[in-house]
Amino acid sequence: MSNLTRDSLIKTIVAEEMRMCMRGCDYTNQLKSTYRYWENLSSEDLCTKYNQIHNTNVTVDCLQPKY
């Protein structure tokens, strides 16, 4: 498994959620809103969602510290 960080989890989750979003005028606002939402959740919540998307078992202990 690659070096996962909170930031990489957030970006993966947001990208997955934005795949379902309609493109258009509201896309940028929806992207910002979605990113802010996931950015403010706990690492445990991020790991849970990431595991649902990728069918893995990532835990908070697996995350690399941000440098």
Secondary structure, 3 states (H helix, E strand, C coil): CCCCCHHHHHHHHHHHHHCCCCCCCCHHHHHHHHHHHHHCCCHHHHHHHHHHHHCCCCCHHHCCCCC
